[in-house]
Amino acid sequence: MSGSTVDTASLTRLHWLGIVLAVVTGAVHLYFGILALDTLQGVSFVLAGIAFLVAILLLLFDFRRRLLYLVGIPFTGIQVSLYFALNWPDVLNPGGIGDKVVQVALIAVLVVLYRRES
């Protein structure tokens, strides 16, 4: 039954790549969020980091994967857009740019997974 047990047998290499990318961006958000926890931005980073980790758990429990992909695409895309909007013109921070590369790759993985299951 979907959603009640961990289901790794149905995960492809692409799923695992997406999990790794989500772990990386989730960890980055948690790290920077904890550093600035006394600010609204820090709290939003922690919440975003938690959201990535919860999404991974939902995926592992085979909970509405197609919906996860569909929600994950704009969720991650908004973060990429906000990074550039809030940090312009000083966007060439290695940590920030590195995370955005990870997030763009995650979006690409989510799009492919969504299209495969459509």
C-alpha positions as CSV (number, residue, x, y, z in Angstrom):
1,M,0.0,0.0,0.0
2,S,1.4,3.4,-1.0
3,G,2.2,5.8,1.8
4,S,2.5,3.3,4.7
5,T,5.9,1.8,4.2
6,V,9.3,2.9,2.8
7,D,9.4,1.9,-0.9
8,T,12.9,2.1,-2.3
9,A,12.4,-0.7,-4.8
10,S,10.5,1.5,-7.2
11,L,13.1,4.3,-7.1
12,T,15.2,4.8,-10.2
13,R,18.7,6.4,-10.4
14,L,16.9,9.6,-11.3
15,H,14.9,9.5,-8.1
16,W,18.2,8.9,-6.1
17,L,19.8,11.9,-7.9
18,G,16.8,14.0,-6.9
19,I,17.1,12.8,-3.3
20,V,20.8,13.7,-3.2
21,L,20.1,17.2,-4.7
22,A,17.2,17.8,-2.3
23,V,19.4,16.7,0.7
24,V,22.1,19.1,-0.5
25,T,19.8,22.1,-0.9
26,G,17.9,21.2,2.3
27,A,21.2,21.1,4.3
28,V,22.3,24.4,2.8
29,H,19.1,26.0,3.8
30,L,19.2,24.6,7.3
31,Y,22.8,25.7,7.7
32,F,22.3,29.3,6.6
33,G,18.9,29.4,8.4
34,I,20.4,28.4,11.7
35,L,23.2,31.0,11.3
36,A,20.5,33.7,11.0
37,L,17.7,32.2,13.1
38,D,17.0,35.5,14.7
39,T,15.8,37.0,11.4
40,L,12.8,36.3,9.3
41,Q,15.0,35.2,6.4
42,G,16.8,32.7,8.7
43,V,13.4,31.2,9.8
44,S,12.3,31.0,6.2
45,F,15.5,29.2,5.3
46,V,15.0,26.7,8.1
47,L,11.4,26.1,7.0
48,A,12.6,25.6,3.4
49,G,15.3,23.1,4.6
50,I,12.7,21.2,6.6
51,A,10.3,21.2,3.6
52,F,13.0,19.6,1.4
53,L,13.6,16.9,4.0
54,V,9.9,16.2,4.5
55,A,9.5,15.9,0.7
56,I,12.3,13.3,0.6
57,L,10.5,11.3,3.3
58,L,7.2,11.5,1.4
59,L,8.9,10.3,-1.7
60,L,10.5,7.4,0.2
61,F,7.0,6.4,1.5
62,D,5.7,6.6,-2.1
63,F,3.2,9.3,-1.0
64,R,1.7,11.0,-4.1
65,R,5.0,11.2,-5.9
66,R,3.6,12.9,-9.0
67,L,2.1,15.6,-6.8
68,L,5.4,16.0,-5.0
69,Y,7.2,16.6,-8.3
70,L,4.5,19.1,-9.4
71,V,4.7,21.0,-6.1
72,G,8.5,20.8,-5.9
73,I,9.1,22.4,-9.3
74,P,7.6,25.9,-8.4
75,F,8.7,25.6,-4.8
76,T,12.3,25.3,-5.9
77,G,11.9,27.7,-8.8
78,I,10.6,30.4,-6.5
79,Q,13.7,30.0,-4.3
80,V,16.0,30.4,-7.3
81,S,14.1,33.5,-8.4
82,L,14.0,35.0,-4.9
83,Y,17.8,34.4,-4.5
84,F,18.5,36.6,-7.5
85,A,15.8,39.2,-6.7
86,L,16.9,39.6,-3.1
87,N,20.7,39.5,-3.7
88,W,21.0,41.5,-6.9
89,P,23.6,42.6,-7.9
90,D,25.7,40.7,-5.4
91,V,24.7,37.2,-6.6
92,L,28.1,35.7,-7.1
93,N,28.4,34.2,-3.6
94,P,29.8,30.7,-4.0
95,G,27.5,29.2,-1.5
96,G,24.4,30.8,-3.0
97,I,25.3,30.1,-6.6
98,G,26.3,26.6,-5.8
99,D,22.9,26.0,-4.2
100,K,21.1,27.5,-7.2
101,V,23.0,25.1,-9.5
102,V,21.8,22.3,-7.3
103,Q,18.3,23.7,-7.3
104,V,18.1,24.1,-11.1
105,A,19.3,20.5,-11.5
106,L,16.6,19.4,-9.0
107,I,14.0,21.2,-11.0
108,A,15.2,19.4,-14.1
109,V,15.0,16.1,-12.4
110,L,11.5,16.8,-11.1
111,V,10.3,17.8,-14.5
112,V,11.6,14.6,-16.0
113,L,10.1,12.5,-13.3
114,Y,6.8,14.2,-13.6
115,R,6.7,13.8,-17.4
116,R,7.7,10.1,-17.1
117,E,4.7,9.5,-14.7
118,S,2.2,11.5,-16.8
